[in-house]
Amino acid sequence: MKLEDRRVRRTKQLIKQSLIELMHEKSFKEITVKDITERADLNRGTFYLHYVDIYDLLSKIEDETLQAIEEMLLDYRCQINMPSCYELLNEFFSYIEDNRDLFQILLNSESEGIFLNKLQHLIKTMGLDLMKVAYKDTSRPHYSYFLSFVLNGVLGVTEQWFNNGMDMSSTEMATMIDHFIMDGISILAKL
């Protein structure tokens, strides 16, 4: 049974990787199931065992990516009494760096709006939750504004990082953004 599970995971990974490669070459709307299965060296029936169509495949890739980020945020919540966000940010930027091709596709494709909106919603919802755990008086409007500021800042800096060819390491990115956030938190506490 485990051998079959491994084969299924491997097959799904081949299909996903084929879609990602194809999206680097042409528009998502131009890609067909036949293109994907030829690239993966699988038959079309195998594709349809796992996915309804290429939109279902892309949606599942987005969902898996968001789930991995959500797990990072949940793990961080358990360690909320840490003095900074560095560990979370380092894990986040390392994940992006390790999945560079995937993020380039998700952030630059026709699906950008959908994926980016889902990512923003996830980070904003969980971020506000993290702030409520970390700070006692989050009822003041400053906290939600600060969270929006941080969210848009992190996403903007991430986009610039991509546009600059990921010219900094994930560790450098995490350190820089952690300083931005922690300085902002110290100012926020004085308001």
C-alpha positions as CSV (number, residue, x, y, z in Angstrom):
1,M,0.0,0.0,0.0
2,K,2.8,2.5,0.9
3,L,4.5,1.8,-2.5
4,E,1.3,2.9,-4.2
5,D,1.1,6.0,-2.1
6,R,4.6,6.9,-3.1
7,R,3.8,6.3,-6.7
8,V,0.7,8.5,-6.5
9,R,2.7,11.3,-4.8
10,R,5.4,11.0,-7.5
11,T,2.9,11.1,-10.3
12,K,1.2,14.1,-8.8
13,Q,4.5,15.8,-8.4
14,L,5.4,15.1,-12.1
15,I,2.1,16.6,-13.2
16,K,2.6,19.7,-11.0
17,Q,6.2,20.2,-12.1
18,S,5.1,19.9,-15.8
19,L,2.5,22.6,-15.4
20,I,5.0,24.9,-13.7
21,E,7.5,24.4,-16.5
22,L,4.9,24.9,-19.1
23,M,3.7,28.1,-17.5
24,H,7.3,29.5,-17.8
25,E,7.0,28.9,-21.6
26,K,3.5,30.0,-22.4
27,S,0.2,31.4,-21.0
28,F,-1.8,29.3,-18.7
29,K,-4.8,29.5,-21.0
30,E,-2.7,28.0,-23.8
31,I,-1.7,24.9,-21.8
32,T,-3.7,21.7,-22.4
33,V,-3.9,18.5,-20.5
34,K,-2.1,16.9,-23.4
35,D,0.8,19.3,-23.0
36,I,1.1,18.4,-19.3
37,T,0.9,14.7,-19.8
38,E,3.4,14.7,-22.7
39,R,5.8,16.7,-20.6
40,A,5.3,14.3,-17.6
41,D,5.4,11.3,-19.9
42,L,2.1,10.1,-18.6
43,N,-1.2,9.3,-20.3
44,R,-4.2,11.6,-20.1
45,G,-6.2,9.0,-18.0
46,T,-3.6,9.2,-15.3
47,F,-4.0,13.0,-15.1
48,Y,-7.8,12.6,-14.8
49,L,-7.4,10.2,-12.0
50,H,-6.1,13.0,-9.9
51,Y,-7.5,16.3,-11.4
52,V,-10.7,17.4,-13.1
53,D,-8.8,19.8,-15.4
54,I,-5.9,22.2,-15.4
55,Y,-7.8,24.8,-13.4
56,D,-8.3,22.1,-10.7
57,L,-4.6,21.3,-10.8
58,L,-3.6,25.0,-10.4
59,S,-6.1,25.4,-7.6
60,K,-4.7,22.4,-5.8
61,I,-1.1,23.8,-6.2
62,E,-2.2,27.1,-4.8
63,D,-4.0,25.4,-1.9
64,E,-1.0,23.3,-1.0
65,T,1.2,26.3,-1.1
66,L,-1.1,28.3,1.2
67,Q,-1.4,25.3,3.5
68,A,2.4,25.2,3.9
69,I,2.4,28.9,4.8
70,E,-0.5,28.4,7.2
71,E,1.5,25.6,9.0
72,M,4.4,28.0,9.3
73,L,2.2,30.6,10.9
74,L,0.6,28.0,13.3
75,D,4.0,26.7,14.3
76,Y,5.1,30.3,15.0
77,R,2.0,30.9,17.1
78,C,3.2,28.2,19.5
79,Q,6.5,30.1,19.9
80,I,4.9,33.6,20.1
81,N,6.9,34.7,23.1
82,M,10.0,34.9,20.9
83,P,11.6,38.3,20.8
84,S,11.2,38.8,17.1
85,C,9.6,37.5,13.9
86,Y,13.0,36.4,12.4
87,E,12.4,32.6,12.7
88,L,9.1,32.8,10.9
89,L,10.4,35.2,8.2
90,N,13.5,33.1,7.6
91,E,11.3,30.0,7.2
92,F,8.9,31.9,4.9
93,F,11.7,33.3,2.7
94,S,13.5,29.9,2.6
95,Y,10.3,28.3,1.5
96,I,9.9,30.8,-1.3
97,E,13.6,30.4,-2.2
98,D,13.3,26.6,-2.3
99,N,10.2,26.9,-4.5
100,R,11.3,29.8,-6.6
101,D,9.8,28.5,-9.9
102,L,6.5,27.9,-8.2
103,F,6.3,31.3,-6.7
104,Q,7.3,33.0,-9.9
105,I,4.4,31.3,-11.6
106,L,1.9,31.9,-8.8
107,L,2.8,35.6,-8.4
108,N,3.2,36.4,-12.1
109,S,0.6,34.4,-13.9
110,E,-3.1,35.0,-14.7
111,S,-3.9,33.5,-11.4
112,E,-1.9,36.2,-9.6
113,G,-5.0,38.0,-8.3
114,I,-6.6,34.9,-6.9
115,F,-3.5,33.5,-5.3
116,L,-2.3,36.9,-4.0
117,N,-5.8,37.6,-2.5
118,K,-5.8,34.2,-0.8
119,L,-2.3,34.8,0.5
120,Q,-3.1,38.2,1.8
121,H,-6.3,37.0,3.5
122,L,-4.4,34.1,5.2
123,I,-1.6,36.3,6.4
124,K,-3.9,39.1,7.5
125,T,-6.3,36.8,9.4
126,M,-3.6,34.7,11.1
127,G,-1.4,37.8,11.6
128,L,-4.1,39.6,13.5
129,D,-4.6,36.4,15.5
130,L,-0.9,36.3,16.3
131,M,-0.9,40.0,17.4
132,K,-3.8,39.3,19.7
133,V,-1.7,36.5,21.4
134,A,1.4,38.6,21.5
135,Y,-0.1,41.9,22.6
136,K,-2.7,42.3,25.2
137,D,-4.5,45.4,24.0
138,T,-5.1,44.9,20.3
139,S,-8.5,46.5,20.4
140,R,-7.0,49.8,19.3
141,P,-7.3,50.5,15.6
142,H,-3.5,51.0,15.3
143,Y,-2.9,47.3,15.4
144,S,-5.0,46.5,12.4
145,Y,-3.4,49.4,10.5
146,F,0.0,48.2,11.5
147,L,-0.8,44.6,10.4
148,S,-2.0,46.0,7.0
149,F,1.2,48.0,6.7
150,V,3.3,44.9,7.5
151,L,1.4,42.6,5.2
152,N,1.6,45.0,2.2
153,G,5.2,45.7,3.1
154,V,6.3,42.1,3.2
155,L,4.4,41.3,0.0
156,G,5.9,44.4,-1.8
157,V,9.4,43.6,-0.6
158,T,8.9,40.0,-1.7
159,E,7.8,41.2,-5.2
160,Q,10.8,43.5,-5.4
161,W,13.1,40.6,-4.3
162,F,11.7,38.5,-7.3
163,N,12.1,41.5,-9.7
164,N,15.7,41.9,-8.5
165,G,16.5,38.2,-9.3
166,M,16.4,37.2,-5.6
167,D,19.6,39.1,-5.1
168,M,19.6,38.6,-1.4
169,S,19.5,35.4,0.5
170,S,16.4,34.3,2.4
171,T,18.4,34.9,5.7
172,E,19.2,38.5,4.6
173,M,15.6,39.1,3.7
174,A,14.3,37.7,7.0
175,T,16.8,39.8,9.0
176,M,15.9,43.0,7.1
177,I,12.2,42.6,7.4
178,D,12.4,41.5,11.0
179,H,14.2,44.8,11.8
180,F,11.5,46.7,10.0
181,I,8.7,45.0,11.9
182,M,10.3,45.1,15.3
183,D,11.1,48.8,14.9
184,G,7.5,49.3,13.9
185,I,6.2,47.4,16.9
186,S,8.3,49.5,19.3
187,I,6.8,52.7,17.8
188,L,3.3,51.2,17.9
189,A,3.7,50.4,21.6
190,K,4.3,54.2,22.2
191,L,1.1,55.3,20.4
